[in-house]
Amino acid sequence: MNKWQALENVLNNYHENVPEDFWLDEEFVFQACHWNGFNFRFANLSLKKNKKFVLKIIKYWGYSFEYADDTLKRDRNFILEALSFNASIIKHIDPSLKNDKHFISEALKTCHLASDYFDENFEKKQNL
């Protein structure tokens, strides 16, 4: 099976027919996400941990951050960098960061749009 045949399987929601090696391939996964950002869930763990690749994915499909490795969802510096690409990733960061006043402050300095994605109680937390 070549990449185009594999992508056709992805397009038709036959993900189970796509050989594992394709989900290791950055170009293939990027194209699969181009069809639907939710396809990032099928990517190999190595790509879900790859900071550079995750930034490339979330630039276009912020909701794909849901499927990134949990270590990235807890990585303060990575998240602050990623916010410059897509503020919607806030929905998928580790809950401990959503409750951290210092982190919230830093995130809002980095990207004012992040406020749209924090819990509605974050302003109350900021004022405590």
N, CA, C and O atoms as a GROMACS GRO file, in nm:
protein
  512
    1MET      N    1   0.085  -0.118   0.000
    1MET     CA    2   0.000   0.000   0.000
    1MET      C    3   0.089   0.124   0.000
    1MET      O    4   0.184   0.133   0.078
    2ASN      N    5   0.058   0.218  -0.088
    2ASN     CA    6   0.134   0.343  -0.088
    2ASN      C    7   0.063   0.448  -0.003
    2ASN      O    8  -0.047   0.424   0.048
    3LYS      N    9   0.127   0.564   0.013
    3LYS     CA   10   0.071   0.667   0.101
    3LYS      C   11  -0.066   0.714   0.055
    3LYS      O   12  -0.154   0.741   0.137
    4TRP      N   13  -0.085   0.724  -0.076
    4TRP     CA   14  -0.213   0.774  -0.126
    4TRP      C   15  -0.326   0.675  -0.099
    4TRP      O   16  -0.438   0.713  -0.068
    5GLN      N   17  -0.294   0.549  -0.111
    5GLN     CA   18  -0.394   0.446  -0.079
    5GLN      C   19  -0.426   0.448   0.071
    5GLN      O   20  -0.541   0.434   0.112
    6ALA      N   21  -0.321   0.465   0.151
    6ALA     CA   22  -0.341   0.472   0.295
    6ALA      C   23  -0.424   0.595   0.333
    6ALA      O   24  -0.512   0.587   0.419
    7LEU      N   25  -0.396   0.708   0.268
    7LEU     CA   26  -0.474   0.830   0.296
    7LEU      C   27  -0.619   0.813   0.251
    7LEU      O   28  -0.710   0.869   0.313
    8GLU      N   29  -0.641   0.738   0.146
    8GLU     CA   30  -0.778   0.711   0.103
    8GLU      C   31  -0.852   0.631   0.210
    8GLU      O   32  -0.970   0.654   0.235
    9ASN      N   33  -0.782   0.537   0.273
    9ASN     CA   34  -0.841   0.463   0.384
    9ASN      C   35  -0.876   0.556   0.500
    9ASN      O   36  -0.982   0.542   0.562
   10VAL      N   37  -0.787   0.651   0.529
   10VAL     CA   38  -0.812   0.748   0.636
   10VAL      C   39  -0.935   0.833   0.600
   10VAL      O   40  -1.022   0.855   0.684
   11LEU      N   41  -0.940   0.879   0.479
   11LEU     CA   42  -1.051   0.962   0.434
   11LEU      C   43  -1.185   0.890   0.447
   11LEU      O   44  -1.287   0.952   0.476
   12ASN      N   45  -1.183   0.760   0.425
   12ASN     CA   46  -1.305   0.680   0.433
   12ASN      C   47  -1.327   0.616   0.570
   12ASN      O   48  -1.411   0.527   0.586
   13ASN      N   49  -1.249   0.663   0.668
   13ASN     CA   50  -1.260   0.614   0.807
   13ASN      C   51  -1.230   0.464   0.823
   13ASN      O   52  -1.291   0.396   0.906
   14TYR      N   53  -1.137   0.417   0.744
   14TYR     CA   54  -1.088   0.279   0.758
   14TYR      C   55  -0.948   0.282   0.817
   14TYR      O   56  -0.854   0.225   0.761
   15HIS      N   57  -0.934   0.349   0.930
   15HIS     CA   58  -0.804   0.367   0.993
   15HIS      C   59  -0.738   0.233   1.025
   15HIS      O   60  -0.615   0.221   1.022
   16GLU      N   61  -0.819   0.134   1.056
   16GLU     CA   62  -0.765   0.002   1.091
   16GLU      C   63  -0.694  -0.064   0.972
   16GLU      O   64  -0.617  -0.158   0.991
   17ASN      N   65  -0.720  -0.016   0.850
   17ASN     CA   66  -0.655  -0.072   0.731
   17ASN      C   67  -0.521  -0.006   0.702
   17ASN      O   68  -0.449  -0.048   0.611
   18VAL      N   69  -0.487   0.096   0.777
   18VAL     CA   70  -0.362   0.168   0.753
   18VAL      C   71  -0.251   0.104   0.834
   18VAL      O   72  -0.259   0.097   0.957
   19PRO      N   73  -0.146   0.056   0.766
   19PRO     CA   74  -0.034  -0.007   0.838
   19PRO      C   75   0.030   0.090   0.938
   19PRO      O   76   0.038   0.211   0.915
   20GLU      N   77   0.077   0.035   1.050
   20GLU     CA   78   0.137   0.113   1.159
   20GLU      C   79   0.248   0.206   1.111
   20GLU      O   80   0.259   0.318   1.162
   21ASP      N   81   0.330   0.163   1.015
   21ASP     CA   82   0.444   0.246   0.973
   21ASP      C   83   0.399   0.383   0.923
   21ASP      O   84   0.471   0.482   0.938
   22PHE      N   85   0.281   0.389   0.864
   22PHE     CA   86   0.234   0.518   0.814
   22PHE      C   87   0.210   0.615   0.928
   22PHE      O   88   0.228   0.736   0.912
   23TRP      N   89   0.168   0.564   1.043
   23TRP     CA   90   0.140   0.652   1.157
   23TRP      C   91   0.268   0.699   1.226
   23TRP      O   92   0.262   0.776   1.322
   24LEU      N   93   0.384   0.652   1.178
   24LEU     CA   94   0.516   0.699   1.223
   24LEU      C   95   0.569   0.809   1.131
   24LEU      O   96   0.664   0.879   1.167
   25ASP      N   97   0.509   0.823   1.015
   25ASP     CA   98   0.558   0.911   0.909
   25ASP      C   99   0.497   1.051   0.924
   25ASP      O  100   0.376   1.068   0.915
   26GLU      N  101   0.583   1.151   0.947
   26GLU     CA  102   0.535   1.288   0.970
   26GLU      C  103   0.452   1.340   0.853
   26GLU      O  104   0.346   1.400   0.874
   27GLU      N  105   0.497   1.319   0.733
   27GLU     CA  106   0.424   1.369   0.616
   27GLU      C  107   0.285   1.306   0.608
   27GLU      O  108   0.186   1.374   0.584
   28PHE      N  109   0.280   1.175   0.629
   28PHE     CA  110   0.152   1.105   0.622
   28PHE      C  111   0.056   1.155   0.730
   28PHE      O  112  -0.060   1.185   0.702
   29VAL      N  113   0.105   1.165   0.854
   29VAL     CA  114   0.019   1.208   0.964
   29VAL      C  115  -0.028   1.352   0.941
   29VAL      O  116  -0.143   1.384   0.969
   30PHE      N  117   0.060   1.437   0.891
   30PHE     CA  118   0.020   1.575   0.863
   30PHE      C  119  -0.092   1.577   0.758
   30PHE      O  120  -0.189   1.651   0.773
   31GLN      N  121  -0.078   1.498   0.654
   31GLN     CA  122  -0.182   1.491   0.551
   31GLN      C  123  -0.312   1.433   0.607
   31GLN      O  124  -0.421   1.480   0.574
   32ALA      N  125  -0.301   1.332   0.691
   32ALA     CA  126  -0.420   1.272   0.753
   32ALA      C  127  -0.491   1.376   0.840
   32ALA      O  128  -0.614   1.382   0.842
   33CYS      N  129  -0.413   1.457   0.910
   33CYS     CA  130  -0.472   1.563   0.992
   33CYS      C  131  -0.532   1.673   0.905
   33CYS      O  132  -0.629   1.739   0.944
   34HIS      N  133  -0.476   1.691   0.788
   34HIS     CA  134  -0.532   1.789   0.694
   34HIS      C  135  -0.675   1.751   0.658
   34HIS      O  136  -0.761   1.838   0.643
   35TRP      N  137  -0.700   1.622   0.643
   35TRP     CA  138  -0.837   1.575   0.619
   35TRP      C  139  -0.925   1.600   0.740
   35TRP      O  140  -1.039   1.645   0.729
   36ASN      N  141  -0.867   1.570   0.859
   36ASN     CA  142  -0.942   1.582   0.982
   36ASN      C  143  -0.841   1.581   1.098
   36ASN      O  144  -0.770   1.482   1.118
   37GLY      N  145  -0.835   1.689   1.172
   37GLY     CA  146  -0.738   1.702   1.281
   37GLY      C  147  -0.751   1.594   1.387
   37GLY      O  148  -0.656   1.567   1.461
   38PHE      N  149  -0.868   1.532   1.396
   38PHE     CA  150  -0.886   1.423   1.492
   38PHE      C  151  -0.803   1.300   1.455
   38PHE      O  152  -0.785   1.212   1.538
   39ASN      N  153  -0.755   1.295   1.334
   39ASN     CA  154  -0.671   1.181   1.293
   39ASN      C  155  -0.538   1.178   1.368
   39ASN      O  156  -0.468   1.077   1.365
   40PHE      N  157  -0.504   1.287   1.436
   40PHE     CA  158  -0.380   1.288   1.515
   40PHE      C  159  -0.385   1.181   1.624
   40PHE      O  160  -0.280   1.137   1.671
   41ARG      N  161  -0.502   1.140   1.663
   41ARG     CA  162  -0.514   1.037   1.767
   41ARG      C  163  -0.451   0.905   1.724
   41ARG      O  164  -0.414   0.823   1.809
   42PHE      N  165  -0.438   0.882   1.594
   42PHE     CA  166  -0.381   0.757   1.543
   42PHE      C  167  -0.229   0.764   1.525
   42PHE      O  168  -0.164   0.663   1.499
   43ALA      N  169  -0.173   0.883   1.539
   43ALA     CA  170  -0.029   0.900   1.522
   43ALA      C  171   0.048   0.817   1.623
   43ALA      O  172   0.000   0.792   1.734
   44ASN      N  173   0.165   0.776   1.584
   44ASN     CA  174   0.253   0.702   1.675
   44ASN      C  175   0.292   0.792   1.792
   44ASN      O  176   0.304   0.913   1.777
   45LEU      N  177   0.311   0.731   1.909
   45LEU     CA  178   0.346   0.805   2.029
   45LEU      C  179   0.470   0.893   2.009
   45LEU      O  180   0.479   1.002   2.066
   46SER      N  181   0.564   0.847   1.928
   46SER     CA  182   0.685   0.927   1.906
   46SER      C  183   0.651   1.062   1.842
   46SER      O  184   0.716   1.162   1.872
   47LEU      N  185   0.550   1.066   1.756
   47LEU     CA  186   0.508   1.194   1.696
   47LEU      C  187   0.428   1.277   1.795
   47LEU      O  188   0.434   1.400   1.792
   48LYS      N  189   0.354   1.211   1.880
   48LYS     CA  190   0.274   1.282   1.981
   48LYS      C  191   0.362   1.345   2.088
   48LYS      O  192   0.318   1.434   2.161
   49LYS      N  193   0.488   1.299   2.098
   49LYS     CA  194   0.585   1.355   2.193
   49LYS      C  195   0.678   1.455   2.126
   49LYS      O  196   0.749   1.529   2.194
   50ASN      N  197   0.679   1.458   1.995
   50ASN     CA  198   0.772   1.541   1.917
   50ASN      C  199   0.725   1.686   1.920
   50ASN      O  200   0.628   1.721   1.852
   51LYS      N  201   0.792   1.769   1.997
   51LYS     CA  202   0.749   1.908   2.015
   51LYS      C  203   0.736   1.983   1.883
   51LYS      O  204   0.637   2.052   1.859
   52LYS      N  205   0.836   1.970   1.799
   52LYS     CA  206   0.834   2.042   1.671
   52LYS      C  207   0.714   1.998   1.586
   52LYS      O  208   0.647   2.081   1.525
   53PHE      N  209   0.689   1.869   1.582
   53PHE     CA  210   0.579   1.818   1.501
   53PHE      C  211   0.443   1.857   1.562
   53PHE      O  212   0.351   1.893   1.490
   54VAL      N  213   0.431   1.849   1.693
   54VAL     CA  214   0.306   1.886   1.758
   54VAL      C  215   0.276   2.034   1.732
   54VAL      O  216   0.161   2.071   1.709
   55LEU      N  217   0.378   2.119   1.736
   55LEU     CA  218   0.357   2.261   1.705
   55LEU      C  219   0.304   2.278   1.562
   55LEU      O  220   0.215   2.359   1.537
   56LYS      N  221   0.359   2.200   1.470
   56LYS     CA  222   0.315   2.206   1.330
   56LYS      C  223   0.167   2.166   1.319
   56LYS      O  224   0.091   2.227   1.244
   57ILE      N  225   0.128   2.064   1.393
   57ILE     CA  226  -0.011   2.016   1.388
   57ILE      C  227  -0.105   2.118   1.451
   57ILE      O  228  -0.208   2.152   1.393
   58ILE      N  229  -0.071   2.165   1.571
   58ILE     CA  230  -0.165   2.253   1.641
   58ILE      C  231  -0.173   2.392   1.580
   58ILE      O  232  -0.267   2.466   1.608
   59LYS      N  233  -0.077   2.427   1.498
   59LYS     CA  234  -0.085   2.556   1.428
   59LYS      C  235  -0.216   2.564   1.348
   59LYS      O  236  -0.278   2.670   1.340
   60TYR      N  237  -0.255   2.451   1.291
   60TYR     CA  238  -0.376   2.446   1.208
   60TYR      C  239  -0.495   2.384   1.280
   60TYR      O  240  -0.609   2.422   1.257
   61TRP      N  241  -0.467   2.288   1.367
   61TRP     CA  242  -0.573   2.212   1.432
   61TRP      C  243  -0.546   2.208   1.582
   61TRP      O  244  -0.497   2.108   1.634
   62GLY      N  245  -0.579   2.316   1.650
   62GLY     CA  246  -0.552   2.326   1.794
   62GLY      C  247  -0.617   2.215   1.874
   62GLY      O  248  -0.561   2.169   1.973
   63TYR      N  249  -0.735   2.173   1.831
   63TYR     CA  250  -0.804   2.066   1.903
   63TYR      C  251  -0.729   1.934   1.899
   63TYR      O  252  -0.757   1.845   1.979
   64SER      N  253  -0.635   1.920   1.807
   64SER     CA  254  -0.554   1.798   1.799
   64SER      C  255  -0.463   1.782   1.921
   64SER      O  256  -0.415   1.672   1.948
   65PHE      N  257  -0.441   1.893   1.994
   65PHE     CA  258  -0.356   1.886   2.112
   65PHE      C  259  -0.412   1.788   2.215
   65PHE      O  260  -0.338   1.739   2.300
   66GLU      N  261  -0.539   1.760   2.208
   66GLU     CA  262  -0.601   1.661   2.296
   66GLU      C  263  -0.528   1.527   2.287
   66GLU      O  264  -0.522   1.454   2.386
   67TYR      N  265  -0.472   1.495   2.172
   67TYR     CA  266  -0.408   1.365   2.149
   67TYR      C  267  -0.257   1.370   2.164
   67TYR      O  268  -0.190   1.268   2.147
   68ALA      N  269  -0.202   1.486   2.197
   68ALA     CA  270  -0.058   1.496   2.222
   68ALA      C  271  -0.024   1.420   2.349
   68ALA      O  272  -0.112   1.392   2.431
   69ASP      N  273   0.101   1.387   2.365
   69ASP     CA  274   0.145   1.314   2.484
   69ASP      C  275   0.122   1.400   2.608
   69ASP      O  276   0.137   1.523   2.605
   70ASP      N  277   0.087   1.335   2.718
   70ASP     CA  278   0.059   1.405   2.843
   70ASP      C  279   0.178   1.486   2.894
   70ASP      O  280   0.159   1.587   2.962
   71THR      N  281   0.299   1.444   2.862
   71THR     CA  282   0.416   1.521   2.908
   71THR      C  283   0.414   1.661   2.848
   71THR      O  284   0.455   1.757   2.913
   72LEU      N  285   0.367   1.674   2.724
   72LEU     CA  286   0.359   1.806   2.661
   72LEU      C  287   0.246   1.889   2.722
   72LEU      O  288   0.255   2.011   2.728
   73LYS      N  289   0.143   1.823   2.767
   73LYS     CA  290   0.029   1.894   2.827
   73LYS      C  291   0.063   1.949   2.965
   73LYS      O  292  -0.008   2.034   3.018
   74ARG      N  293   0.174   1.900   3.023
   74ARG     CA  294   0.220   1.949   3.154
   74ARG      C  295   0.342   2.040   3.141
   74ARG      O  296   0.386   2.101   3.239
   75ASP      N  297   0.397   2.050   3.021
   75ASP     CA  298   0.521   2.124   2.998
   75ASP      C  299   0.492   2.274   2.984
   75ASP      O  300   0.449   2.320   2.877
   76ARG      N  301   0.514   2.348   3.091
   76ARG     CA  302   0.483   2.492   3.094
   76ARG      C  303   0.546   2.567   2.976
   76ARG      O  304   0.478   2.641   2.906
   77ASN      N  305   0.675   2.547   2.956
   77ASN     CA  306   0.744   2.621   2.851
   77ASN      C  307   0.691   2.586   2.713
   77ASN      O  308   0.673   2.673   2.628
   78PHE      N  309   0.666   2.459   2.691
   78PHE     CA  310   0.610   2.418   2.562
   78PHE      C  311   0.474   2.483   2.539
   78PHE      O  312   0.446   2.534   2.431
   79ILE      N  313   0.389   2.480   2.640
   79ILE     CA  314   0.254   2.536   2.626
   79ILE      C  315   0.261   2.686   2.600
   79ILE      O  316   0.188   2.738   2.516
   80LEU      N  317   0.347   2.755   2.671
   80LEU     CA  318   0.359   2.899   2.647
   80LEU      C  319   0.405   2.927   2.505
   80LEU      O  320   0.360   3.023   2.443
   81GLU      N  321   0.495   2.845   2.453
   81GLU     CA  322   0.538   2.860   2.314
   81GLU      C  323   0.423   2.826   2.218
   81GLU      O  324   0.400   2.896   2.120
   82ALA      N  325   0.354   2.720   2.248
   82ALA     CA  326   0.245   2.673   2.162
   82ALA      C  327   0.129   2.772   2.155
   82ALA      O  328   0.059   2.778   2.055
   83LEU      N  329   0.110   2.849   2.261
   83LEU     CA  330   0.001   2.947   2.261
   83LEU      C  331   0.015   3.049   2.149
   83LEU      O  332  -0.085   3.103   2.102
   84SER      N  333   0.138   3.074   2.108
   84SER     CA  334   0.157   3.169   1.997
   84SER      C  335   0.107   3.111   1.865
   84SER      O  336   0.087   3.185   1.768
   85PHE      N  337   0.088   2.980   1.861
   85PHE     CA  338   0.034   2.914   1.741
   85PHE      C  339  -0.117   2.900   1.747
   85PHE      O  340  -0.186   2.919   1.646
   86ASN      N  341  -0.169   2.867   1.867
   86ASN     CA  342  -0.312   2.840   1.876
   86ASN      C  343  -0.356   2.842   2.023
   86ASN      O  344  -0.315   2.757   2.102
   87ALA      N  345  -0.437   2.939   2.059
   87ALA     CA  346  -0.481   2.955   2.198
   87ALA      C  347  -0.576   2.844   2.243
   87ALA      O  348  -0.588   2.819   2.363
   88SER      N  349  -0.641   2.778   2.151
   88SER     CA  350  -0.741   2.677   2.188
   88SER      C  351  -0.680   2.555   2.256
   88SER      O  352  -0.753   2.472   2.311
   89ILE      N  353  -0.548   2.542   2.251
   89ILE     CA  354  -0.485   2.427   2.318
   89ILE      C  355  -0.509   2.429   2.468
   89ILE      O  356  -0.499   2.325   2.533
   90ILE      N  357  -0.542   2.545   2.522
   90ILE     CA  358  -0.568   2.559   2.666
   90ILE      C  359  -0.672   2.457   2.712
   90ILE      O  360  -0.666   2.407   2.824
   91LYS      N  361  -0.766   2.427   2.625
   91LYS     CA  362  -0.871   2.331   2.662
   91LYS      C  363  -0.815   2.194   2.698
   91LYS      O  364  -0.879   2.117   2.768
   92HIS      N  365  -0.694   2.164   2.649
   92HIS     CA  366  -0.640   2.030   2.663
   92HIS      C  367  -0.512   2.022   2.748
   92HIS      O  368  -0.447   1.918   2.752
   93ILE      N  369  -0.476   2.132   2.815
   93ILE     CA  370  -0.357   2.125   2.900
   93ILE      C  371  -0.390   2.053   3.030
   93ILE      O  372  -0.507   2.032   3.062
   94ASP      N  373  -0.287   2.017   3.103
   94ASP     CA  374  -0.305   1.947   3.230
   94ASP      C  375  -0.386   2.034   3.327
   94ASP      O  376  -0.360   2.154   3.339
   95PRO      N  377  -0.484   1.975   3.395
   95PRO     CA  378  -0.568   2.051   3.489
   95PRO      C  379  -0.490   2.126   3.596
   95PRO      O  380  -0.534   2.232   3.641
   96SER      N  381  -0.376   2.073   3.637
   96SER     CA  382  -0.299   2.143   3.740
   96SER      C  383  -0.253   2.281   3.691
   96SER      O  384  -0.243   2.374   3.770
   97LEU      N  385  -0.226   2.293   3.562
   97LEU     CA  386  -0.185   2.423   3.509
   97LEU      C  387  -0.304   2.519   3.499
   97LEU      O  388  -0.287   2.640   3.513
   98LYS      N  389  -0.420   2.466   3.477
   98LYS     CA  390  -0.540   2.551   3.470
   98LYS      C  391  -0.574   2.611   3.605
   98LYS      O  392  -0.649   2.708   3.613
   99ASN      N  393  -0.520   2.552   3.712
   99ASN     CA  394  -0.544   2.600   3.847
   99ASN      C  395  -0.426   2.676   3.905
   99ASN      O  396  -0.429   2.717   4.022
  100ASP      N  397  -0.323   2.696   3.826
  100ASP     CA  398  -0.200   2.761   3.870
  100ASP      C  399  -0.206   2.909   3.832
  100ASP      O  400  -0.195   2.944   3.715
  101LYS      N  401  -0.223   2.996   3.933
  101LYS     CA  402  -0.237   3.140   3.908
  101LYS      C  403  -0.117   3.198   3.831
  101LYS      O  404  -0.133   3.279   3.740
  102HIS      N  405   0.002   3.154   3.869
  102HIS     CA  406   0.122   3.204   3.801
  102HIS      C  407   0.121   3.163   3.654
  102HIS      O  408   0.150   3.245   3.566
  103PHE      N  409   0.088   3.037   3.628
  103PHE     CA  410   0.085   2.992   3.489
  103PHE      C  411  -0.022   3.068   3.409
  103PHE      O  412   0.003   3.110   3.296
  104ILE      N  413  -0.140   3.084   3.467
  104ILE     CA  414  -0.247   3.157   3.399
  104ILE      C  415  -0.201   3.298   3.362
  104ILE      O  416  -0.225   3.345   3.251
  105SER      N  417  -0.136   3.363   3.455
  105SER     CA  418  -0.084   3.497   3.431
  105SER      C  419   0.016   3.498   3.314
  105SER      O  420   0.008   3.583   3.226
  106GLU      N  421   0.108   3.401   3.315
  106GLU     CA  422   0.207   3.391   3.207
  106GLU      C  423   0.139   3.362   3.072
  106GLU      O  424   0.175   3.420   2.970
  107ALA      N  425   0.042   3.273   3.075
  107ALA     CA  426  -0.030   3.238   2.952
  107ALA      C  427  -0.102   3.359   2.895
  107ALA      O  428  -0.101   3.381   2.773
  108LEU      N  429  -0.164   3.438   2.981
  108LEU     CA  430  -0.236   3.556   2.934
  108LEU      C  431  -0.141   3.664   2.882
  108LEU      O  432  -0.177   3.738   2.791
  109LYS      N  433  -0.021   3.672   2.938
  109LYS     CA  434   0.080   3.766   2.885
  109LYS      C  435   0.126   3.721   2.748
  109LYS      O  436   0.152   3.803   2.660
  110THR      N  437   0.136   3.589   2.730
  110THR     CA  438   0.182   3.533   2.604
  110THR      C  439   0.077   3.549   2.494
  110THR      O  440   0.108   3.581   2.380
  111CYS      N  441  -0.048   3.525   2.533
  111CYS     CA  442  -0.157   3.525   2.434
  111CYS      C  443  -0.287   3.566   2.503
  111CYS      O  444  -0.346   3.487   2.577
  112HIS      N  445  -0.332   3.688   2.479
  112HIS     CA  446  -0.454   3.735   2.545
  112HIS      C  447  -0.576   3.651   2.506
  112HIS      O  448  -0.673   3.646   2.581
  113LEU      N  449  -0.573   3.587   2.390
  113LEU     CA  450  -0.685   3.503   2.347
  113LEU      C  451  -0.702   3.378   2.434
  113LEU      O  452  -0.807   3.314   2.432
  114ALA      N  453  -0.599   3.346   2.510
  114ALA     CA  454  -0.606   3.228   2.598
  114ALA      C  455  -0.719   3.241   2.699
  114ALA      O  456  -0.773   3.141   2.746
  115SER      N  457  -0.755   3.364   2.733
  115SER     CA  458  -0.862   3.384   2.831
  115SER      C  459  -0.994   3.323   2.785
  115SER      O  460  -1.078   3.287   2.867
  116ASP      N  461  -1.014   3.312   2.655
  116ASP     CA  462  -1.136   3.252   2.602
  116ASP      C  463  -1.147   3.104   2.634
  116ASP      O  464  -1.255   3.046   2.626
  117TYR      N  465  -1.035   3.042   2.671
  117TYR     CA  466  -1.033   2.897   2.688
  117TYR      C  467  -1.011   2.851   2.832
  117TYR      O  468  -1.023   2.733   2.862
  118PHE      N  469  -0.978   2.944   2.920
  118PHE     CA  470  -0.965   2.906   3.060
  118PHE      C  471  -1.102   2.889   3.121
  118PHE      O  472  -1.201   2.945   3.072
  119ASP      N  473  -1.108   2.814   3.227
  119ASP     CA  474  -1.230   2.796   3.304
  119ASP      C  475  -1.288   2.933   3.338
  119ASP      O  476  -1.213   3.027   3.365
  120GLU      N  477  -1.419   2.945   3.337
  120GLU     CA  478  -1.481   3.075   3.365
  120GLU      C  479  -1.448   3.128   3.504
  120GLU      O  480  -1.468   3.246   3.531
  121ASN      N  481  -1.398   3.044   3.592
  121ASN     CA  482  -1.362   3.088   3.727
  121ASN      C  483  -1.218   3.136   3.738
  121ASN      O  484  -1.174   3.170   3.848
  122PHE      N  485  -1.144   3.139   3.626
  122PHE     CA  486  -1.003   3.175   3.638
  122PHE      C  487  -0.985   3.317   3.688
  122PHE      O  488  -0.885   3.346   3.755
  123GLU      N  489  -1.078   3.408   3.657
  123GLU     CA  490  -1.065   3.545   3.705
  123GLU      C  491  -1.077   3.548   3.857
  123GLU      O  492  -1.008   3.626   3.924
  124LYS      N  493  -1.164   3.465   3.910
  124LYS     CA  494  -1.176   3.458   4.056
  124LYS      C  495  -1.046   3.407   4.117
  124LYS      O  496  -1.002   3.457   4.221
  125LYS      N  497  -0.985   3.309   4.052
  125LYS     CA  498  -0.859   3.254   4.101
  125LYS      C  499  -0.749   3.359   4.095
  125LYS      O  500  -0.665   3.368   4.185
  126GLN      N  501  -0.750   3.439   3.990
  126GLN     CA  502  -0.651   3.544   3.973
  126GLN      C  503  -0.659   3.646   4.087
  126GLN      O  504  -0.557   3.701   4.130
  127ASN      N  505  -0.779   3.672   4.135
  127ASN     CA  506  -0.798   3.774   4.237
  127ASN      C  507  -0.782   3.725   4.379
  127ASN      O  508  -0.791   3.804   4.473
  128LEU      N  509  -0.758   3.598   4.398
  128LEU     CA  510  -0.743   3.543   4.533
  128LEU      C  511  -0.609   3.583   4.594
  128LEU      O  512  -0.579   3.546   4.708
   0.00000   0.00000   0.00000
